[in-house]
């Protein structure tokens, strides 16, 4: 075990960071299907885990000073409720194994999370609300962006060499009629994929950026990938429908409340960081 940083003389070790990393990775992989643990992403997750531990350590230290603790009976009840969210004992044990935690260790983590929550409650994190007027004003200011996603239909053709990709790219760039695209690809006996009504958040990121940069002037794109070259031909775009205030009111309130809470949390942590004594001892773990 190696100490990475001292937070007011309280050590945070590489093992502690490693365990938080496991939790973060589970959350990330649940939300991002395409997430890959590249060297760059691994370093990012390590840094996020370390920052999380520093923030939490500072809050727990302040909570101790203020005598904040969580009732053991309530904690036991909450912990049992967490266990009941799993379909079986085997699933619960598998989850612990994936997180590389003993049940007693997870219990302690839940206890600390509870203390942090109580501290934040005492310091006004939940004192956030928005009036109907404020919600409507936010909607009016942002309604151009509050809409259903645009949908794209496009052909995707893969090539393992640039020369072939450029030939088809140049050919498709000249075609404006959808049926002719299919005819050209079929006549040339090319393998292709046709994607219909794909929401903009599902379109490959680099392709979406190129579409946006072209401002509607181009519909054919050539992209270099790790395994070869991709030619995309956009044949249809359906602009997203503007969503009414009544449709989005609940989500707007939730978004603004969470945003305000996050800003309050960051302010609390920032103030604690300003007066904290933080000494980095060995950061080589973050570089591995």
Protein Blocks (a to p, Z undefined) as FASTA:
>chain_A
ZZfbdcehiacdfklmmmmmmmmmmmmmmmmmkbccdfklmmmmmmmmmmmmmmmmmmmm
mmmmnopacdfklmmmmmmmmmmmpfbfklmmmmmmmnopafklmmmmmmmmmmmmmmmm
mnopmmgcddfklmmmmmmmmmmmmccdddddddddddfbfklmmmmmmmmmmpcbfklm
mmmmmmnopacdddehiafklgcfklmmmmmmnnopaccdcdddfklccddddfbdcddd
dddfklmmmmmmmmmmmmmmmmmmmmmmmmmmmmpccddfblmlmmZZ
